[in-house]
Amino acid sequence: MTGRPSANDLVEAALEHFDAAAVALADGPWREAAWSAWFSAGCHADMGWLERTASLRARPDTAASGAFAWLIVARALRTEPPPLALWQDPRRGRVARYAWGLDYHLAMREPLARLAEAIRRAAGLTAPPRGFVDTAPVPEKELAARAGLGFVGRNTLVITDLDGSWFSLGGLALPWRPAGAAPYDPATAAHAADRGCGTCRRCRSACPTGALVEDRMLDARRCIAWATIECRGEIPETLRGRLHRWLAGCDLCQECCPWNGRRPDTRTPRTAFDPEQHAPLLVAALALSPDSFRKRYGSSAVARLGWTRWIRNALCAAATAPADADVRAAVRRHLDSSDAVVRATALWALRRLDAGSDEESDSP
């Protein structure tokens, strides 16, 4: 790779570090109207940081980002399947697979930095291309689809031949237009998406809260992943009893997708299933102190929740568990928490357990 690398050169270099790669140009129409409608409808929930950077996300062209193109990379998210009986145990919580093992931000940061430095040397740049892993105001999923890595499915996730939607995305902003990069064709992309999903609507049927309000449109206010990860205060009552025991994230719209699990062989090793970390007993999850929470989850993406949201989520899950003495006692311990959100959620959970709620069951 010498001189200003071509698109093929960049992809070849990226594949030494990642499982898939492609180049997206800054040319072509952007989905500004769709982003504006999404924000106007309030579908971003309380994620104000998304709205503050809306103009950059809606149109990440050269004027806004300094990029003439993006090198988009993907790392497969390979995990051992959890034992079904344990995964469906109503006494246990669930952690979404994106948060198994090392935090994906950390896992991708080092190889992305090595790739950026190699490109800097080859292209004669004064500084490495700017990298991002879910950390920059750019629409990673749209860029991945524009680059040709895959198509956006009805669950709003990019679906690829790599392993469906089980992967992490990252990329580098390139200050030149690589030769050989294909221009974006909206009609071709739309055709690929329609052909990829066909008549399948399993993801929309699998979502217990109706968060997938339209094909390829998510209302975060109804999303379990938003509720458990991004929601900062009390989880809305309309969602609290419907989390399906998810403690961090949600995989329901991916677990049902027929594209997932089709390619077992990638450079990424499988992450072993750890029942204590990935499907802990709810009593044990509620017993974690801030210190023990950090020790158990400090290197994983779960740590980004912080102890307060972890306990809040576990209390919501416990409210739909079999109401035995251990569960009640675990919930009751948080009634005098110094945190107002934890106290309020514990009181709600205990009342629900005591009432033997008639609300919709949380069993899968």
TAKAGI-V467635 format. One record per pair of residues at least 24 apart in sequence whose ideal C-beta (glycine too) atoms are under 8 Angstrom apart, sorted by sequence separation. I is the first residue (numbers start at 1). J is the second residue. D is the distance in Angstrom with one decimal. If there is no record, write none. Layout:
BEGIN
<<I:J:D> <I:J:D>>
END
This chain:
BEGIN
<<109:133:6.4> <225:249:4.9> <108:133:4.7> <144:169:5.8> <224:249:7.8> <225:250:4.6> <285:310:7.3> <286:311:6.5> <328:353:5.9> <32:58:4.5> <224:250:3.8> <311:337:7.7> <327:353:6.9> <31:58:6.9> <32:59:5.6> <77:104:7.5> <223:250:7.3> <315:342:7.2> <30:58:6.2> <105:133:5.2> <141:169:7.2> <143:171:6.6> <224:252:7.4> <286:314:5.0> <311:339:8.0> <30:59:4.4> <75:104:7.3> <104:133:7.1> <105:134:6.6> <140:169:4.7> <285:314:4.2> <286:315:6.9> <312:341:5.7> <316:345:6.5> <319:348:7.0> <30:60:7.6> <104:134:7.7> <105:135:7.1> <140:170:7.8> <209:239:6.2> <312:342:6.0> <315:345:4.5> <319:349:3.8> <323:353:4.3> <30:61:7.2> <140:171:6.7> <308:339:5.3> <311:342:5.3> <315:346:5.4> <318:349:5.7> <323:354:7.8> <75:107:6.8> <282:314:5.9> <285:317:7.7> <286:318:6.4> <320:352:7.7> <75:108:5.7> <138:171:7.7> <209:242:5.6> <247:280:7.6> <308:341:6.3> <312:345:4.9> <315:348:7.8> <316:349:6.7> <319:352:4.4> <323:356:6.9> <26:60:7.5> <134:168:7.8> <148:182:6.9> <208:242:5.6> <308:342:6.1> <311:345:7.9> <315:349:4.5> <319:353:6.1> <26:61:5.1> <73:108:7.7> <133:168:7.2> <134:169:7.3> <138:173:7.9> <282:317:5.6> <283:318:7.9> <318:353:7.6> <26:62:5.2> <75:111:8.0> <133:169:7.5> <134:170:7.7> <208:244:6.1> <282:318:4.7> <133:170:4.0> <136:173:8.0> <159:196:6.0> <245:282:7.6> <320:357:7.7> <132:170:6.4> <146:184:4.7> <151:189:6.9> <159:197:8.0> <247:285:6.3> <319:357:7.5> <26:65:7.8> <73:112:7.0> <131:170:6.7> <132:171:5.8> <282:321:5.4> <131:171:7.0> <132:172:7.9> <153:193:7.3> <26:67:6.0> <131:172:5.2> <132:173:7.5> <151:192:4.5> <152:193:5.7> <212:253:6.8> <320:361:7.4> <26:68:5.4> <73:115:7.4> <130:172:6.9> <131:173:7.8> <151:193:4.2> <320:362:3.5> <25:68:7.4> <26:69:6.1> <129:172:4.0> <130:173:4.6> <146:189:7.0> <153:196:6.6> <154:197:5.1> <283:326:5.1> <287:330:6.5> <25:69:5.0> <26:70:7.7> <71:115:8.0> <128:172:8.0> <129:173:5.7> <145:189:6.0> <153:197:5.5> <208:252:7.0> <283:327:6.2> <286:330:4.1> <24:69:6.4> <129:174:5.6> <151:196:4.5> <207:252:6.3> <282:327:6.6> <286:331:6.8> <317:362:7.8> <23:69:5.6> <24:70:4.8> <129:175:7.0> <150:196:7.8> <151:197:7.9> <154:200:7.4> <206:252:4.8> <207:253:5.7> <23:70:7.0> <154:201:6.3> <206:253:5.7> <283:330:4.6> <286:333:7.2> <23:71:5.6> <24:72:6.0> <71:119:7.7> <145:193:7.8> <155:203:3.8> <282:330:7.1> <286:334:7.0> <22:71:7.9> <23:72:7.4> <154:203:5.4> <155:204:7.7> <204:253:7.9> <206:255:7.4> <21:71:6.5> <22:72:5.7> <125:175:7.1> <153:203:7.0> <154:204:6.2> <203:253:4.0> <206:256:4.4> <21:72:6.7> <203:254:7.8> <205:256:7.7> <21:73:4.8> <20:73:7.1> <21:74:7.2> <119:172:6.9> <123:176:7.1> <203:256:6.1> <248:301:7.6> <20:74:4.2> <202:256:4.3> <203:257:6.1> <248:302:4.9> <18:73:4.1> <19:74:5.8> <119:174:7.9> <202:257:6.6> <247:302:7.9> <17:73:7.4> <18:74:6.1> <19:75:5.8> <116:172:5.6> <156:212:7.1> <202:258:7.2> <14:71:6.2> <18:75:5.4> <19:76:4.6> <115:172:7.0> <155:212:6.3> <248:305:5.9> <71:129:7.4> <112:170:5.3> <154:212:6.8> <200:258:6.6> <14:73:5.1> <11:71:7.7> <108:168:6.0> <112:172:7.1> <156:216:5.5> <10:71:5.0> <107:168:7.4> <154:215:4.8> <156:217:6.9> <7:69:8.0> <108:170:4.7> <154:216:5.9> <156:218:4.7> <248:310:7.5> <67:130:7.9> <153:216:7.4> <196:259:7.5> <247:310:6.8> <66:130:7.7> <104:168:4.2> <152:216:5.6> <248:313:7.0> <247:313:4.8> <246:313:7.4> <247:314:5.9> <70:138:7.5> <72:140:7.3> <97:166:7.0> <74:144:7.2> <98:168:7.2> <243:313:7.0> <247:317:6.3> <72:143:5.4> <246:317:7.4> <72:144:5.0> <245:317:4.5> <65:138:6.6> <70:143:5.2> <243:316:5.3> <243:317:5.9> <72:147:4.7> <74:149:6.2> <229:304:7.6> <241:316:7.2> <245:320:7.2> <229:305:6.4> <240:316:4.7> <245:321:7.7> <60:137:7.6> <70:147:7.1> <72:149:6.0> <228:305:7.5> <232:309:7.9> <235:312:6.7> <243:320:7.8> <60:138:4.6> <231:309:7.8> <234:312:7.5> <235:313:7.7> <241:319:6.2> <60:139:6.6> <240:319:7.0> <241:320:5.8> <57:137:5.4> <229:309:7.7> <56:137:4.0> <57:138:6.6> <58:139:7.9> <228:309:7.4> <235:316:6.0> <56:138:6.9> <57:139:5.2> <60:143:7.6> <53:137:3.5> <78:163:7.2> <228:313:4.9> <74:160:6.7> <76:162:5.7> <77:163:7.4> <76:163:5.3> <79:166:7.9> <74:162:5.8> <78:166:7.2> <166:254:6.9> <77:166:4.3> <165:254:5.3> <18:108:8.0> <76:166:6.6> <77:167:5.3> <164:254:7.2> <76:167:5.2> <77:168:6.1> <75:167:6.1> <165:257:6.4> <18:111:6.6> <74:167:4.5> <75:168:4.9> <164:257:5.6> <17:111:3.8> <74:168:6.9> <165:259:7.0> <166:260:5.7> <17:112:7.5> <74:169:5.7> <75:170:7.4> <164:259:3.6> <165:260:6.3> <166:261:7.6> <73:169:7.4> <74:170:7.8> <157:253:7.5> <164:260:3.4> <17:114:6.4> <18:115:7.9> <72:169:6.6> <73:170:5.2> <157:254:6.9> <163:260:6.6> <164:261:6.8> <17:115:5.3> <72:170:7.7> <73:171:6.1> <155:253:4.1> <159:257:7.2> <163:261:6.9> <164:262:6.4> <16:115:7.8> <72:171:4.5> <73:172:7.9> <155:254:6.9> <163:262:6.7> <71:171:5.9> <159:259:4.9> <163:263:4.9> <14:115:5.9> <70:171:5.1> <71:172:4.6> <161:262:7.8> <162:263:6.3> <163:264:7.9> <13:115:6.3> <70:172:6.9> <155:257:6.8> <161:263:6.6> <70:173:5.9> <71:174:6.0> <163:266:6.9> <70:174:6.4> <153:257:7.0> <162:266:6.9> <13:118:5.9> <69:174:4.5> <240:345:7.6> <13:119:6.8> <67:173:3.7> <68:174:6.2> <153:259:7.4> <66:173:6.5> <67:174:5.9> <68:175:6.3> <69:176:7.3> <234:341:5.4> <31:139:8.0> <65:173:5.9> <67:175:6.8> <68:176:5.6> <69:177:5.7> <233:341:5.8> <240:348:6.7> <10:119:7.0> <13:122:7.8> <66:175:6.4> <68:177:4.5> <69:178:5.6> <234:344:5.7> <235:345:7.4> <31:142:6.8> <234:345:6.3> <237:348:7.6> <241:352:6.8> <69:181:5.9> <9:122:7.5> <5:119:6.5> <241:357:6.8> <1:118:7.0> <5:122:5.4> <245:362:6.5> <1:119:7.6> <5:123:6.0> <28:146:7.4> <241:359:5.1> <242:360:6.5> <244:362:5.7> <3:122:7.2> <4:123:5.3> <24:143:4.8> <241:360:7.0> <243:362:7.0> <2:122:5.8> <3:123:7.3> <4:124:7.8> <24:144:7.6> <242:362:6.6> <244:364:6.1> <1:122:4.2> <3:124:7.8> <25:146:7.7> <241:362:6.4> <22:144:7.5> <24:146:4.3> <24:147:3.7> <23:147:5.8> <24:148:8.0> <22:147:3.6> <22:148:5.0> <22:149:4.8> <21:149:7.8> <20:149:5.9> <96:225:7.1> <20:160:6.4> <20:162:4.8> <19:162:5.6> <20:167:7.4> <19:167:7.0> <99:248:5.3> <94:244:7.4> <96:246:6.7> <99:249:6.0> <23:174:7.7> <26:177:7.9> <94:245:5.2> <95:246:7.8> <98:249:6.0> <18:170:7.9> <25:177:6.6> <93:245:5.0> <94:246:5.1> <95:247:5.6> <96:248:6.0> <92:245:6.8> <93:246:7.2> <94:247:6.3> <95:248:4.9> <96:249:2.8> <93:247:4.1> <95:249:7.0> <96:250:5.8> <97:251:5.8> <23:178:5.6> <28:183:6.4> <29:184:8.0> <90:245:7.2> <96:251:4.9> <25:181:5.1> <27:183:5.6> <28:184:3.8> <24:181:7.6> <25:182:7.8> <27:184:6.4> <28:185:7.9> <29:186:6.3> <94:251:8.0> <23:181:4.5> <25:183:6.0> <28:186:7.2> <25:184:6.4> <24:184:7.1> <10:174:7.7> <10:178:6.0> <9:178:7.7> <43:213:7.7> <101:271:3.9> <7:178:4.4> <100:271:4.7> <4:176:5.5> <6:178:5.4> <7:179:6.8> <8:180:5.6> <5:178:6.4> <6:179:4.4> <7:180:4.2> <47:220:6.6> <100:273:7.6> <4:178:7.3> <6:180:4.6> <7:181:4.1> <43:217:7.3> <97:271:8.0> <100:274:7.8> <4:179:7.8> <7:182:7.8> <43:218:6.8> <45:220:4.0> <43:219:4.7> <44:220:5.8> <45:221:4.6> <43:220:5.8> <100:277:7.5> <41:219:7.6> <43:221:6.9> <45:223:7.9> <100:278:5.7> <38:217:7.1> <42:221:6.9> <47:226:7.7> <45:226:5.6> <95:277:6.8> <47:230:5.7> <92:275:7.8> <95:278:4.8> <46:230:7.3> <94:278:7.4> <95:279:7.2> <45:230:7.0> <46:231:6.7> <94:279:5.7> <45:231:7.2> <46:232:6.5> <78:264:7.8> <93:279:6.6> <92:279:4.7> <93:280:5.8> <78:266:6.4> <92:280:6.5> <93:281:7.9> <86:275:6.0> <92:281:5.6> <93:282:5.4> <76:266:4.0> <78:268:5.1> <80:270:5.5> <83:273:7.6> <89:279:7.4> <91:281:5.8> <92:282:6.5> <76:267:7.7> <77:268:7.5> <78:269:6.9> <79:270:6.3> <80:271:6.9> <82:273:4.9> <91:282:6.0> <76:268:4.3> <78:270:4.6> <79:271:4.8> <80:272:5.5> <81:273:7.3> <87:279:5.9> <91:283:7.5> <93:285:5.4> <75:268:5.9> <78:271:6.6> <80:273:4.4> <82:275:7.7> <86:279:5.8> <106:299:7.3> <79:273:6.7> <82:278:6.7> <103:299:6.3> <105:301:7.2> <82:279:6.1> <102:299:5.7> <103:300:5.5> <104:301:6.2> <102:300:6.8> <103:301:4.6> <101:300:6.7> <100:300:7.2> <103:303:7.1> <99:300:5.4> <103:304:7.6> <99:301:4.1> <98:301:6.3> <99:302:4.8> <95:302:6.2> <93:313:7.6> <93:314:6.1> <93:317:5.0> <90:320:7.5> <91:321:5.7> <90:321:5.5> <91:322:6.4> <90:322:5.9> <91:327:7.7> <19:266:4.5> <19:267:5.8> <18:267:7.8> <19:268:6.1> <90:362:7.6> <90:363:6.2> <88:363:7.9> <88:364:5.9>>
END
